[in-house]
Amino acid sequence: MSNKDTKTKDIAINNLTVDYITKLGTLTAVENISFEVLEGKSIGVVGESGSGKSTLGLALIKSLPHNGIVRSGNIKINDKDISKIQEKEFDEVYRWKEIAMIFQGSMNSLDPVFSIEKQMKEILKVHRIKDGGTYDSAIKKALSAVGLDPEKTTKRYPHELSGGMKQRIVIANSLLLEPSILIADEPTTALDVITQAQIIGLLKKMKDTKKMKIIIITHDLSLIPSLVDKVMIMYAGQAVEISDIKTILDNPLHPYTQALIKSIPHINSAKKPIQFILGNTPNLLNIKKGCRFRDRCPHAFGMCENDPPDIHIESNIVKCWLYDKEIKVTKN
């Protein structure tokens, strides 16, 4: 099992760029992404389909498909650049032991012909954890941590469990080797609203009690305010805004962030219709110079044909020409 000192390790991503090599050319799915997550903290990575958020998660755990490569940047756990180490070392030292991932749709990956206990023991065996009586205790500890009764759960099969229970099993699997960093990619997909809230509550409890560092990837900004400390909004492979969750919700700066928040349905939506984001995301195989949101942006102007810089405004970092002081003077 992992040592206690792993709980103090932080993760920092610096200027990470990830490409996919395709028959049609090179597609840059993630471009110059930087953020860090400290002990007991969490960040939400939010964006629509194709924004690069899942690719980012796969890169962090070195599980990119065969045509995916980290072109530049680094991923550091406690100052160790894991993007540069060999696969064997990553498997032996880091994967599932220091950093684990709940993959999108992973509750459907549970093997229907094996009991939950057998599948959890297999994880421990694959990662060369010697039994010595520790398998049962590790499984019991992981299941208890996600609110499941080990006595009632271990002998059951996936088809005997509800969607919410299966998702809890998947989370328990990720906790078996006691990682300090957890990436959760759309962990509430296909679950009902009540179960979604329970899963988010469970992740928050893990963050607060175990001091885990959690990176949650989602398309639904409304799911995560109670869980995350910071939010990174992604669009077409880039981070267009980063700030603490309260600032993002109360004072969003980037037009895309503003549009995302306006598209969240509320209980009184009948009085205030949901707003939609018109247009389509750009083709990442043929990216034009300039702001990638400009063709859908109601505030676009001439300067948007140039690549926008990252502008720091109090606790926000926003990639938008609207907040460049010199440009605002010129416009006026």
C-alpha distance (Angstrom), angle and dihedral (degrees) to the residues before:
residue distance angle dihedral
M1 . . .
S2 3.79 . .
N3 3.78 121.7 .
K4 3.78 120.9 -106.5
D5 3.79 92.2 -116.5
T6 3.82 90.4 67.6
K7 3.80 87.7 77.1
T8 3.80 90.2 72.9
K9 3.79 95.1 55.9
D10 3.79 119.5 114.0
I11 3.80 130.0 -159.5
A12 3.80 123.9 -134.0
I13 3.80 126.8 -177.2
N14 3.80 116.9 -162.3
N15 3.83 124.8 -168.1
L16 3.80 92.2 -34.4
T17 3.81 115.5 -173.4
V18 3.81 122.2 -177.5
D19 3.82 125.7 -170.2
Y20 3.78 133.8 -168.6
I21 3.80 115.6 -148.4
T22 3.81 107.2 -142.9
K23 3.79 136.4 170.3
L24 3.80 88.4 -105.8
G25 3.78 94.4 51.2
T26 3.80 141.1 -83.4
L27 3.78 116.2 -34.1
T28 3.80 116.4 -161.2
A29 3.80 103.8 -149.9
V30 3.82 97.2 171.7
E31 3.80 122.6 29.1
N32 3.81 128.1 -168.8
I33 3.80 96.8 -31.4
S34 3.81 117.4 176.4
F35 3.81 131.3 176.5
E36 3.78 141.0 122.1
V37 3.79 136.3 -142.4
L38 3.79 120.0 -152.8
E39 3.79 129.8 -157.9
G40 3.80 112.4 -61.6
K41 3.81 92.6 6.3
S42 3.79 133.6 110.8
I43 3.78 140.9 -161.0
G44 3.78 131.0 -157.2
V45 3.81 117.9 -140.6
V46 3.80 105.0 -156.2
G47 3.78 131.6 -176.0
E48 3.78 144.9 114.3
S49 3.80 125.1 -86.6
G50 3.80 111.4 -62.0
S51 3.80 94.9 24.9
G52 3.81 92.3 118.0
K53 3.79 98.2 -111.5
S54 3.82 96.8 124.6
T55 3.81 91.2 44.8
L56 3.80 87.5 53.9
G57 3.80 90.2 54.2
L58 3.80 92.6 48.5
A59 3.80 90.9 49.7
L60 3.81 91.5 52.6
I61 3.79 91.0 57.8
K62 3.82 95.2 37.0
S63 3.80 93.0 -116.3
L64 3.80 101.0 124.9
P65 3.82 116.1 145.1
H66 3.81 117.5 -99.3
N67 3.81 93.1 -89.7
G68 3.80 94.6 48.9
I69 3.80 121.0 97.2
V70 3.79 136.6 176.8
R71 3.79 99.7 -124.2
S72 3.79 97.6 -176.1
G73 3.77 144.7 -15.0
N74 3.77 129.1 52.1
I75 3.79 144.0 -103.0
K76 3.78 114.2 -143.9
I77 3.78 129.9 -167.8
N78 3.79 108.3 -169.6
D79 3.82 88.9 -19.4
K80 3.83 93.6 -51.9
D81 3.82 111.1 123.6
I82 3.80 102.3 -135.1
S83 3.81 92.6 -179.5
K84 3.81 89.6 71.3
I85 3.81 100.7 45.4
Q86 3.80 125.3 96.9
E87 3.81 120.2 -94.6
K88 3.81 91.7 -115.8
E89 3.80 92.8 56.5
F90 3.80 91.7 45.1
D91 3.82 90.6 52.3
E92 3.77 94.1 47.2
V93 3.79 99.0 42.7
Y94 3.80 110.9 20.8
R95 3.81 118.0 17.1
W96 3.83 109.1 98.0
K97 3.82 89.7 -17.0
E98 3.80 98.0 71.4
I99 3.79 102.7 5.1
A100 3.81 127.2 24.2
M101 3.78 134.9 176.9
I102 3.78 135.8 -147.7
F103 3.79 100.4 -149.4
Q104 3.78 122.3 -143.1
G105 3.82 109.7 -89.0
S106 3.80 91.2 4.5
M107 3.80 94.3 141.7
N108 3.82 86.0 73.6
S109 3.81 90.3 56.8
L110 3.81 94.4 71.5
D111 3.82 108.7 117.4
P112 3.83 108.9 -111.5
V113 3.83 94.9 -151.5
F114 3.81 98.6 54.7
S115 3.77 130.1 67.1
I116 3.80 120.2 -114.0
E117 3.80 89.9 -109.9
K118 3.81 93.1 53.9
Q119 3.80 92.2 48.9
M120 3.80 92.9 49.3
K121 3.80 91.9 48.0
E122 3.80 89.2 51.1
I123 3.81 89.9 58.1
L124 3.79 90.5 53.9
K125 3.82 91.5 47.8
V126 3.81 94.2 48.3
H127 3.77 89.7 54.1
R128 3.80 90.3 50.8
I129 3.77 95.6 -114.2
K130 3.81 106.2 161.3
D131 3.79 114.1 -129.5
G132 3.79 106.6 -137.3
G133 3.79 87.9 151.3
T134 3.81 92.9 -56.5
Y135 3.82 98.6 107.6
D136 3.79 95.5 74.3
S137 3.79 93.6 43.6
A138 3.83 92.4 47.9
I139 3.81 91.6 49.5
K140 3.79 92.4 46.4
K141 3.80 91.2 49.1
A142 3.83 93.5 49.0
L143 3.81 94.6 46.8
S144 3.79 92.3 46.4
A145 3.81 89.8 50.8
V146 3.82 90.5 60.2
G147 3.80 94.3 46.1
L148 3.81 99.4 -101.2
D149 3.80 126.2 131.3
P150 3.84 106.0 -120.9
E151 3.80 92.3 -153.8
K152 3.80 92.0 56.2
T153 3.80 97.1 38.2
T154 3.81 112.8 41.9
K155 3.83 97.3 69.2
R156 3.78 94.9 45.8
Y157 3.81 127.9 97.6
P158 3.82 126.7 -130.0
H159 3.82 93.8 -105.6
E160 3.80 88.9 59.5
L161 3.80 92.7 58.9
S162 3.80 132.2 80.0
G163 3.80 120.9 -120.6
G164 3.78 91.0 -101.7
M165 3.80 92.4 50.8
K166 3.81 91.9 48.8
Q167 3.80 90.4 51.9
R168 3.81 89.4 50.8
I169 3.82 88.7 51.7
V170 3.81 89.9 52.9
I171 3.81 90.2 50.9
A172 3.82 89.9 47.5
N173 3.81 89.1 52.6
S174 3.80 89.4 55.2
L175 3.82 90.0 52.1
L176 3.81 97.0 50.7
L177 3.80 94.9 95.6
E178 3.81 93.1 38.5
P179 3.83 100.6 -118.3
S180 3.78 118.7 -168.7
I181 3.83 93.6 -145.7
L182 3.81 125.0 53.5
I183 3.81 126.5 -172.0
A184 3.81 113.8 -163.4
D185 3.81 115.0 -168.1
E186 3.82 110.9 -161.6
P187 3.84 91.2 -34.5
T188 3.82 93.8 177.5
T189 3.81 99.7 49.7
A190 3.84 113.9 136.4
L191 3.81 92.6 8.8
D192 3.80 125.4 120.6
V193 3.80 119.5 -107.7
I194 3.81 95.4 -100.7
T195 3.81 92.5 49.3
Q196 3.81 90.4 46.5
A197 3.80 89.7 56.9
Q198 3.81 90.4 48.4
I199 3.82 92.6 52.3
I200 3.81 92.2 48.1
G201 3.81 88.6 48.3
L202 3.79 89.9 50.9
L203 3.81 92.3 52.0
K204 3.80 90.0 48.9
K205 3.80 90.6 51.4
M206 3.81 90.1 51.5
K207 3.80 90.4 50.4
D208 3.79 93.5 48.5
T209 3.81 100.7 40.3
K210 3.80 101.6 32.7
K211 3.83 95.2 33.2
M212 3.80 88.6 -128.8
K213 3.77 122.0 169.7
I214 3.80 107.7 -125.6
I215 3.80 128.8 -164.4
I216 3.80 109.4 -171.5
I217 3.80 118.9 -167.9
T218 3.80 117.0 -158.1
H219 3.79 145.1 147.0
D220 3.81 90.4 -145.1
L221 3.80 113.9 78.9
S222 3.81 91.1 -176.8
L223 3.82 91.9 66.8
I224 3.78 100.0 63.4
P225 3.84 114.3 45.3
S226 3.82 92.3 102.6
L227 3.82 92.6 48.9
V228 3.79 110.3 40.9
D229 3.79 133.9 65.9
K230 3.80 95.7 -164.3
V231 3.79 136.4 22.2
M232 3.79 130.8 -150.1
I233 3.80 114.4 -162.8
M234 3.81 112.6 -152.2
Y235 3.77 127.4 -161.7
A236 3.82 126.4 174.8
G237 3.80 92.8 -16.9
Q238 3.80 97.2 -46.9
A239 3.79 134.7 99.1
V240 3.80 103.0 -120.4
E241 3.81 96.7 177.6
I242 3.81 137.2 11.1
S243 3.78 125.3 -177.3
D244 3.79 144.1 122.6
I245 3.79 114.4 -64.4
K246 3.82 96.0 -109.8
T247 3.80 93.2 52.8
I248 3.80 92.2 46.8
L249 3.80 91.4 53.2
D250 3.81 97.5 39.5
N251 3.80 101.2 36.0
P252 3.82 113.1 15.3
L253 3.80 111.7 179.4
H254 3.80 108.8 -173.2
P255 3.82 113.7 78.2
Y256 3.81 89.5 -130.0
T257 3.81 92.1 54.0
Q258 3.80 89.4 47.8
A259 3.80 90.2 51.1
L260 3.82 92.2 48.6
I261 3.79 91.6 53.6
K262 3.81 92.3 46.8
S263 3.81 89.2 53.1
I264 3.82 93.2 58.4
P265 3.83 109.5 107.9
H266 3.80 116.8 -126.2
I267 3.77 132.4 -163.1
N268 3.82 89.3 -105.6
S269 3.82 93.9 47.1
A270 3.81 89.9 128.7
K271 3.80 88.8 69.6
K272 3.80 94.1 39.7
P273 3.83 111.5 35.5
I274 3.80 119.1 -139.2
Q275 3.79 112.9 -102.8
F276 3.78 120.9 -134.6
I277 3.80 130.1 -148.0
L278 3.78 105.8 -121.9
G279 3.80 123.6 -145.9
N280 3.80 131.9 25.8
T281 3.78 137.1 -77.3
P282 3.83 115.1 -97.2
N283 3.79 122.4 -96.4
L284 3.81 104.7 -99.4
L285 3.81 90.2 -154.2
N286 3.78 89.4 62.6
I287 3.79 107.6 32.2
K288 3.78 116.1 176.6
K289 3.78 123.7 -146.5
G290 3.78 115.3 -93.5
C291 3.78 138.0 38.5
R292 3.79 110.1 -15.0
F293 3.80 92.6 -146.1
R294 3.81 96.6 50.3
D295 3.82 96.9 100.7
R296 3.82 89.3 57.8
C297 3.80 97.9 34.8
P298 3.83 120.6 106.7
H299 3.83 90.1 -155.7
A300 3.82 99.0 50.0
F301 3.81 116.9 137.8
G302 3.80 137.2 167.6
M303 3.80 97.4 -73.7
C304 3.81 89.9 59.6
E305 3.80 88.4 78.6
N306 3.82 86.2 75.4
D307 3.80 124.0 72.2
P308 3.82 107.1 -91.7
P309 3.82 119.8 -126.9
D310 3.80 125.9 -130.2
I311 3.80 104.6 -97.8
H312 3.81 121.5 -161.8
I313 3.80 114.7 -142.6
E314 3.80 112.2 172.6
S315 3.83 104.8 -63.6
N316 3.82 94.3 -11.6
I317 3.77 130.2 90.4
V318 3.79 108.1 -163.3
K319 3.81 130.6 179.3
C320 3.80 100.2 -146.9
W321 3.81 137.0 112.3
L322 3.81 91.1 -141.1
Y323 3.79 89.1 79.5
D324 3.79 99.0 47.6
K325 3.82 104.6 114.7
E326 3.79 94.8 -150.0
I327 3.80 92.3 50.1
K328 3.80 91.1 49.4
V329 3.81 89.8 53.6
T330 3.81 90.3 50.0
K331 3.80 91.5 48.9
N332 3.76 92.6 51.4
